[in-house]
Each structure stands twice: as C-alpha cells, then as structure tokens.
Amino acid sequence: MTPPRPLSNRLKETAVSLLPFLKRKPEPAVPTPVPAVAALLADYSIEVMPRTAEKVADFTQLLPAGTRVYIAHIDGTPIEDMVATAKRLNADGYAVMPHFPARIIKDRATLADWIARYQGEADVRQALLLAGGVATPQGDFSDSMQLMETGLFDQAGFTRLHVAGHPEGNRDIDTDGTQTQVDAALRWKNDFQSRTDAQMAIATQFCFDAEPIIAWADSLKQAGITLPIHIGIAGPAKLQTMIKFAIACGVGPSLKVLQKRAADVTKLLLPYEPDEVVSALAAHKAAHPDFNITNVHFFPLGGIKTNATWAMTHGGTSAVPANPQEDIA
C-alpha cells in the first residue's frame, strides 16, 4: 500500500489550488443604464477650454466618436490657443464648436479672421454665438445677433449655429429679474433660422432643477419658438465647487437644490452628481416625445474625465468612448 503523503505537502497543494480564487477581486457593481436616461444622453455634447483640454492625454479614451465639443473662449485667451485646441479635437474625430463671444471681438475684420483661422487650420464648420461674459463691449459688437447679421458664417459655409439660452433668466441682460429681453432675442434668433442655411439650436446655461427647465421649455414652444434645446447640465463635482460656479453664473431658482443639499450634513462632503435632474428630464421626455429638449450639453465643472465617466455609466452604448479602456478611473 502506498504510504500517505505528508500532511504538509497536502496543505501546500490545497493552498496553491485556492490561489486563483484568493487573488480574484469581486467585480464592482455597475448600474444598468435606465433606457430613458440613455436615450436623453445619446449624442450629448461637452464643453472644454484650452487649459482644461491640455490636461486630457487622449480624448478618444473618454468621449464617443463624433461628440460635439464646444470650446469656451474666455476673455484673455489668445485665438491661437483656441485654434490649436480645435485642431487637436478635429484630428481626434470630434465635431468642434468654438464660442464666438460678441463683446470681445473687436470688429468685422477680426471676426472674419477668426473664422478663416478656424476653418483653415481645424476645418471648423460650427459655432456657438453669444454675447460673452464681459459687461462692456470691447469693440463693435455687443450681442450675438450682430454677429449673425454680418453674414460671415453663411458665407463661410457653416453648417450649424447655436445660440445661448437661459432657462432661469439672465440678470446681466434683464436687470429687473424678468426674461423680457432674453425672450425677445430668442424670438429674433428663431426667425433668423429662415434666413440661414445652417442648422440652429439653443444651448443653455446649466441648471439643477427639472421643474423650471420644463416650464421654460414649454413656454418657448407656446411662444412659437421652434429651435431645439440642448439643455445645459453641470457634470459631477464637489458641492462647494458647484455652488461657487452656480453663484458666479447667476443660476436662479434651481440653486435652491444645492443649498438644500448643503444643509444636509450627511451629504455635505459627497460630490454633486446630476442624476436627479437628468432622470426627471428623461422621464418627461419619455412621456412627451415631442418635448423640445433634444440633447444634453455638459459643463464638466469637476473635470472632463469625471464627467465622461458619469456619462459612460448612465448613457449605455451611445456613451462608449471612441477608444474604450478597461479602466479609466
């Protein structure tokens, strides 16, 4: 009879056979995207600045192919930096939409030069036209309507022009707290779509509460404004960061959502994520297919990578990046 193997040998063999199981870590739970939310997030856009874009090593690992990427033009940013960022994003396969802030554009010749640079170096064919964040015009233009009236975008063959929208008003324009001048400007821009070959849409400031957003969108529809709305959503960020940006940007009634959250000590240190507002808008869109909010436009206040990761988690297959990685955390 074969003598039994020593107990120490048997214990070693058992330990070796268990190693694969001991090394294997449990897979983190990944929530299944809600169909209505995934549908609303399809073809989302995102905003960057030259200095934030520099921090991203490879956009194709974060954003779906063909994503529309707005490039915010902050006063003082050289046009060379704007064009270089547009060129990089275009080379990565993204639809580039730079800001044209009327109040920092000196004159018609400067506007024509910017358009020529963007087209010649980055093949840009889209633009967001807005007044800009400075109080006093630095040249001949004070609002986006004057930029549109030059006819330069149509002459250059731009295929898409977006204009700014303010679901909670804009106190820089309507100092009395109403939306009289803002709404009048939107009616003018709505009429302008019949005079341009470019597709038009409204890209809005970010908000945190679905109820005033829905009421505003419905009011535009009732007023005969047919431009589709790309609703601004603030991406995940620290609560303190979110409150700072909300106050600086003049966000109105929905700021109460953040204030209420800040009052809850159990949530004070947790990052803000846009789950609640996006879910509510998605549910409304699913119940009202003709709802005039058609797309989501992200402001990545907590970072582009953080925002893209949130979109991947909630957006399903349409939010998969062009060059997906196993782990981007």
C-alpha positions as CSV (number, residue, x, y, z in Angstrom):
1,M,0.0,0.0,0.0
2,T,1.3,3.5,-1.0
3,P,2.1,5.5,2.1
4,P,0.0,8.7,2.5
5,R,1.7,11.9,1.5
6,P,2.9,14.1,4.3
7,L,0.3,16.5,5.6
8,S,2.5,19.5,4.9
9,N,2.5,18.6,1.2
10,R,-1.2,18.2,1.0
11,L,-1.7,21.6,2.7
12,K,0.6,23.3,0.2
13,E,-1.3,21.7,-2.8
14,T,-4.6,22.9,-1.3
15,A,-3.3,26.4,-0.9
16,V,-1.9,26.5,-4.4
17,S,-5.3,25.4,-5.8
18,L,-7.0,28.1,-3.9
19,L,-4.7,30.9,-5.1
20,P,-6.7,31.9,-8.2
21,F,-9.8,32.3,-6.1
22,L,-8.0,34.2,-3.3
23,K,-6.5,36.6,-5.9
24,R,-9.7,37.3,-7.7
25,K,-11.3,40.5,-6.5
26,P,-15.1,40.9,-6.7
27,E,-16.2,42.9,-9.7
28,P,-17.6,46.3,-8.8
29,A,-21.4,46.6,-9.3
30,V,-22.1,48.6,-12.5
31,P,-25.7,50.0,-12.6
32,T,-27.7,49.1,-15.6
33,P,-28.5,52.3,-17.6
34,V,-32.1,53.5,-17.4
35,P,-33.4,53.4,-21.1
36,A,-35.0,56.8,-20.9
37,V,-31.8,58.4,-19.4
38,A,-29.6,56.6,-22.0
39,A,-31.9,57.9,-24.8
40,L,-31.6,61.5,-23.5
41,L,-27.8,61.3,-23.2
42,A,-27.4,60.0,-26.8
43,D,-25.3,62.5,-28.8
44,Y,-24.5,64.6,-25.8
45,S,-22.0,67.4,-26.1
46,I,-19.4,68.7,-23.7
47,E,-17.6,72.0,-23.1
48,V,-13.8,72.4,-22.7
49,M,-11.3,75.3,-22.5
50,P,-7.8,75.2,-23.9
51,R,-6.3,75.0,-20.4
52,T,-8.7,72.1,-19.4
53,A,-8.1,70.3,-22.7
54,E,-4.4,70.3,-22.1
55,K,-5.0,68.1,-19.0
56,V,-6.6,65.3,-21.1
57,A,-4.0,63.0,-22.6
58,D,-6.4,61.3,-25.0
59,F,-9.9,62.4,-25.7
60,T,-10.7,59.2,-27.6
61,Q,-10.5,57.3,-24.3
62,L,-13.2,59.4,-22.8
63,L,-15.7,60.7,-25.5
64,P,-17.8,58.8,-28.1
65,A,-16.7,59.2,-31.7
66,G,-18.1,62.3,-33.3
67,T,-19.1,64.0,-30.0
68,R,-19.7,67.8,-30.4
69,V,-17.1,69.6,-28.3
70,Y,-17.6,73.2,-27.5
71,I,-14.5,75.3,-26.9
72,A,-15.3,78.1,-24.4
73,H,-13.5,81.4,-25.3
74,I,-12.8,83.2,-22.0
75,D,-11.7,86.8,-22.3
76,G,-7.9,87.0,-22.5
77,T,-7.5,83.6,-24.2
78,P,-5.4,84.0,-27.3
79,I,-7.1,83.0,-30.5
80,E,-4.0,80.9,-31.3
81,D,-4.8,78.7,-28.3
82,M,-8.4,78.3,-29.3
83,V,-7.5,77.3,-32.8
84,A,-4.8,74.9,-31.6
85,T,-7.4,73.2,-29.3
86,A,-9.9,73.0,-32.2
87,K,-7.2,71.5,-34.5
88,R,-6.4,68.8,-31.9
89,L,-10.0,67.8,-31.3
90,N,-10.8,67.8,-35.0
91,A,-7.9,65.5,-35.6
92,D,-9.3,63.1,-33.0
93,G,-12.6,62.9,-34.9
94,Y,-14.7,65.3,-32.9
95,A,-17.2,67.9,-34.1
96,V,-15.7,71.2,-32.9
97,M,-17.9,74.1,-32.0
98,P,-15.9,77.1,-30.7
99,H,-17.5,80.0,-28.9
100,F,-17.7,83.4,-30.6
101,P,-18.3,85.9,-27.8
102,A,-19.5,89.1,-29.4
103,R,-18.2,91.5,-26.8
104,I,-14.6,90.5,-27.1
105,I,-14.5,90.6,-30.9
106,K,-13.1,93.9,-32.0
107,D,-14.7,94.3,-35.4
108,R,-15.9,92.6,-38.6
109,A,-12.3,92.1,-39.8
110,T,-11.4,90.3,-36.5
111,L,-14.5,88.1,-36.8
112,A,-13.6,87.2,-40.4
113,D,-10.0,86.4,-39.3
114,W,-11.2,84.1,-36.6
115,I,-13.5,82.2,-39.0
116,A,-10.7,81.9,-41.5
117,R,-8.2,80.5,-38.9
118,Y,-10.7,78.0,-37.5
119,Q,-11.6,76.8,-41.0
120,G,-8.1,76.8,-42.5
121,E,-6.4,75.1,-39.5
122,A,-9.1,73.0,-37.9
123,D,-11.9,72.6,-40.5
124,V,-14.4,74.2,-38.2
125,R,-18.0,74.4,-39.5
126,Q,-19.9,75.0,-36.3
127,A,-20.2,77.9,-33.9
128,L,-21.9,78.9,-30.6
129,L,-22.7,82.6,-30.9
130,L,-23.2,84.5,-27.6
131,A,-22.8,88.0,-26.1
132,G,-19.9,86.9,-23.8
133,G,-19.1,87.2,-20.2
134,V,-17.8,90.8,-20.2
135,A,-20.0,93.7,-19.2
136,T,-18.7,96.3,-21.7
137,P,-18.2,95.5,-25.4
138,Q,-14.5,95.8,-26.4
139,G,-15.3,96.6,-30.0
140,D,-18.2,96.9,-32.5
141,F,-20.3,94.0,-31.3
142,S,-22.5,93.7,-28.2
143,D,-24.7,90.7,-28.9
144,S,-24.8,87.5,-31.0
145,M,-27.5,88.9,-33.3
146,Q,-25.0,91.4,-34.6
147,L,-22.5,88.6,-35.4
148,M,-25.3,86.7,-37.3
149,E,-26.2,89.8,-39.2
150,T,-22.7,90.1,-40.7
151,G,-23.5,87.1,-42.9
152,L,-19.9,85.9,-42.5
153,F,-20.9,82.5,-41.1
154,D,-23.2,81.8,-44.0
155,Q,-20.6,83.0,-46.5
156,A,-18.1,80.6,-44.9
157,G,-20.5,77.7,-45.2
158,F,-21.1,77.0,-41.5
159,T,-23.4,74.0,-41.2
160,R,-24.6,74.7,-37.6
161,L,-25.1,77.8,-35.5
162,H,-26.1,77.5,-31.8
163,V,-27.3,80.4,-29.7
164,A,-27.4,80.9,-25.9
165,G,-30.4,80.1,-23.8
166,H,-31.2,81.0,-20.1
167,P,-33.9,78.8,-18.5
168,E,-33.7,80.9,-15.3
169,G,-33.2,84.3,-16.9
170,N,-30.0,86.4,-17.2
171,R,-29.7,89.3,-14.9
172,D,-26.9,90.8,-17.0
173,I,-29.5,91.3,-19.7
174,D,-32.8,91.6,-17.8
175,T,-31.7,93.5,-14.7
176,D,-35.3,93.6,-13.4
177,G,-35.3,89.8,-13.0
178,T,-37.7,89.2,-15.8
179,Q,-36.9,87.4,-19.1
180,T,-38.3,90.1,-21.4
181,Q,-35.2,90.9,-23.4
182,V,-33.8,87.4,-23.3
183,D,-37.1,86.0,-24.8
184,A,-37.2,88.8,-27.4
185,A,-33.7,87.9,-28.5
186,L,-34.7,84.3,-28.8
187,R,-37.7,85.2,-31.0
188,W,-35.4,87.1,-33.3
189,K,-33.0,84.2,-33.5
190,N,-35.8,81.8,-34.1
191,D,-36.9,84.0,-37.1
192,F,-33.3,84.1,-38.3
193,Q,-33.3,80.4,-38.9
194,S,-35.3,81.0,-42.0
195,R,-32.5,83.3,-43.4
196,T,-29.6,80.9,-42.9
197,D,-28.6,77.6,-44.4
198,A,-27.1,76.4,-41.1
199,Q,-29.0,74.3,-38.6
200,M,-29.7,76.1,-35.4
201,A,-30.3,75.2,-31.8
202,I,-30.4,76.7,-28.3
203,A,-27.6,75.7,-25.9
204,T,-28.4,76.7,-22.4
205,Q,-26.7,77.6,-19.1
206,F,-26.7,74.8,-16.6
207,C,-29.5,74.3,-14.1
208,F,-30.1,71.9,-11.2
209,D,-33.9,71.5,-11.1
210,A,-36.0,69.9,-13.8
211,E,-39.2,71.8,-12.9
212,P,-38.2,75.3,-14.0
213,I,-36.4,73.8,-17.0
214,I,-39.5,72.1,-18.2
215,A,-41.7,75.2,-17.6
216,W,-39.2,77.3,-19.6
217,A,-39.0,74.9,-22.5
218,D,-42.8,74.6,-22.7
219,S,-43.1,78.4,-22.6
220,L,-40.8,78.7,-25.6
221,K,-42.9,76.2,-27.5
222,Q,-46.1,78.1,-26.7
223,A,-44.4,81.3,-28.0
224,G,-43.8,79.6,-31.3
225,I,-40.0,79.2,-30.9
226,T,-39.2,76.0,-32.7
227,L,-35.4,75.9,-32.2
228,P,-34.4,72.6,-30.5
229,I,-33.0,72.9,-27.0
230,H,-29.7,71.4,-25.9
231,I,-30.0,71.7,-22.1
232,G,-27.0,72.6,-20.0
233,I,-26.2,70.1,-17.2
234,A,-23.4,70.5,-14.7
235,G,-21.3,67.4,-14.5
236,P,-20.2,65.8,-11.3
237,A,-18.2,68.0,-8.9
238,K,-17.6,68.8,-5.3
239,L,-20.6,70.5,-3.8
240,Q,-18.6,73.6,-2.8
241,T,-17.3,73.9,-6.4
242,M,-20.8,73.6,-7.8
243,I,-22.2,76.3,-5.5
244,K,-19.3,78.6,-6.4
245,F,-19.9,78.2,-10.2
246,A,-23.7,78.5,-9.7
247,I,-23.4,81.8,-7.9
248,A,-20.9,83.1,-10.4
249,C,-23.0,82.2,-13.4
250,G,-26.2,83.6,-12.0
251,V,-28.1,80.4,-11.7
252,G,-31.5,81.2,-10.3
253,P,-34.3,79.2,-8.7
254,S,-32.6,75.8,-9.1
255,L,-29.7,77.0,-6.9
256,K,-32.0,76.0,-4.0
257,V,-31.4,72.4,-4.9
258,L,-27.7,72.9,-4.0
259,Q,-28.5,74.9,-0.9
260,K,-30.8,72.2,0.4
261,R,-28.1,69.6,-0.2
262,A,-25.5,71.7,1.6
263,A,-27.8,71.9,4.6
264,D,-27.8,68.1,4.9
265,V,-24.6,67.3,6.8
266,T,-24.8,63.7,5.6
267,K,-24.3,64.8,2.0
268,L,-22.1,67.9,2.6
269,L,-18.9,66.1,1.7
270,L,-20.3,64.0,-1.1
271,P,-19.9,65.2,-4.7
272,Y,-22.8,66.5,-6.6
273,E,-24.0,64.3,-9.5
274,P,-26.7,65.2,-12.0
275,D,-28.7,62.0,-11.6
276,E,-31.8,63.6,-10.2
277,V,-32.2,66.4,-12.8
278,V,-31.3,64.2,-15.8
279,S,-33.6,61.4,-14.6
280,A,-36.5,63.8,-14.3
281,L,-35.9,65.4,-17.7
282,A,-35.5,61.9,-19.3
283,A,-38.8,60.7,-17.7
284,H,-40.6,63.8,-19.0
285,K,-39.1,63.3,-22.5
286,A,-40.2,59.7,-22.5
287,A,-43.7,60.7,-21.6
288,H,-43.8,63.6,-24.0
289,P,-41.8,62.6,-27.1
290,D,-42.3,66.0,-28.8
291,F,-40.7,67.8,-25.8
292,N,-38.3,70.4,-27.3
293,I,-35.3,69.4,-25.3
294,T,-33.4,67.2,-27.6
295,N,-29.9,66.9,-26.3
296,V,-27.8,67.3,-23.1
297,H,-24.8,69.7,-23.1
298,F,-22.4,69.0,-20.2
299,F,-20.4,71.6,-18.3
300,P,-17.6,69.4,-16.8
301,L,-17.1,71.5,-13.6
302,G,-15.5,68.6,-11.8
303,G,-13.2,67.6,-14.7
304,I,-13.7,66.2,-18.2
305,K,-12.7,62.7,-17.1
306,T,-15.1,62.7,-14.2
307,N,-17.9,63.9,-16.4
308,A,-17.2,61.4,-19.2
309,T,-17.1,58.5,-16.7
310,W,-20.5,59.5,-15.3
311,A,-21.9,59.6,-18.9
312,M,-20.5,56.2,-19.7
313,T,-22.1,54.8,-16.6
314,H,-25.6,56.2,-17.4
315,G,-25.5,56.5,-21.1
316,G,-25.3,52.9,-22.3
317,T,-23.8,52.0,-25.6
318,S,-24.1,55.5,-27.1
319,A,-21.7,56.9,-24.4
320,V,-18.9,54.4,-25.1
321,P,-15.7,56.3,-26.0
322,A,-14.1,56.0,-29.4
323,N,-11.2,54.2,-27.9
324,P,-12.5,52.5,-24.8
325,Q,-10.2,51.4,-22.0
326,E,-10.8,48.7,-19.4
327,D,-10.2,51.1,-16.5
328,I,-10.2,54.9,-16.8
329,A,-10.6,55.6,-13.1
